[in-house]
Amino acid sequence: MNSIWTLLAAPAPAAPAAPAAPAVGAPWWGVGLGTVVGALVTGGFLIWSKYREQKAALDLANVQARLDVSKWHRTERRTSYANCLVSYEKFRDMVAAFTRVIPWQPISQALTAEKEAELTRLLVQLEERFEDSYEKCQVVRLEGPPALAHTAKSMALAAGSFRTAAKEQAQAAKDLLSTQDEGGRERQRAWDHAVAEMDASLEEFIGLVQQTIAVD
């Protein structure tokens, strides 16, 4: 009897617990989006870093290229100066060569066959050297700088004046024209002026070249 009442007095067994609800978190698409954004940020940083490296390398290459071009141009300019100087000196040597064949003195007799042949040879050489020096002067005029270009022009003009004076005097010697009349004195003035202009412009050219090279 007591056992029956004991059973009846015992508490009823607890009901089974309901299953726990799943934890609430970020949706699957949110996780995926975060992964994509992270990848994009990382990839963008790598691309930017690569771009900066390539740009730095390109800038360095451009600087080096400009330096190389500048060095090449300086070398070319110096070469053009030297070529002009040598060519002009050779042309100026024609002054002494012509003077030996047709000295400035009264012409009383015809040139000997030997001197006439020498004079003909000198006239050919005069043209060749004038063309060469004129071309070299034009190169310097293009290369500059302005002061040297101006002097190179003066050199070319003086050379042209001497070329004309030498040809006129050579023809006068062949024609037995007097050097003592007004025509002769005019030819001599033209000759002297051309020679003085050549000397002055050449000396100025040398000084300007030395200054330019010193700056380079």
Stockholm file with secondary structure:
# STOCKHOLM 1.0

chainA/1-216         MNSIWTLLAAPAPAAPAAPAAPAVGAPWWGVGLGTVVGALVTGGFLIWSKYREQKAALDLANVQARLDVSKWHRTERRTSYANCLVSYEKFRDMVAAFTRVIPWQPISQALTAEKEAELTRLLVQLEERFEDSYEKCQVVRLEGPPALAHTAKSMALAAGSFRTAAKEQAQAAKDLLSTQDEGGRERQRAWDHAVAEMDASLEEFIGLVQQTIAVD
#=GR chainA/1-216 SS CHHHHHHHHSCCCCCCCCCCCCCCCCCHHHHHHHHHHHHHHHHHHHHHHHHHHHHHHHHHHHHHHHHHHHHHHHHHHHHHHHHHHHHHHHHHTHHHHHHHHSCSSCCCSCCCHHHHHHHHHHHHHHHHHHHHHHHHHHHHHHHCCHHHHHHHHHHHHHHHHHHHHHHHHHHHHHTTCCSSSHHHHHHHHHHHHHHHHHHHHHHHHHHHHHHHHHHC
#=GC SS_cons         CHHHHHHHHSCCCCCCCCCCCCCCCCCHHHHHHHHHHHHHHHHHHHHHHHHHHHHHHHHHHHHHHHHHHHHHHHHHHHHHHHHHHHHHHHHHTHHHHHHHHSCSSCCCSCCCHHHHHHHHHHHHHHHHHHHHHHHHHHHHHHHCCHHHHHHHHHHHHHHHHHHHHHHHHHHHHHTTCCSSSHHHHHHHHHHHHHHHHHHHHHHHHHHHHHHHHHHC
//
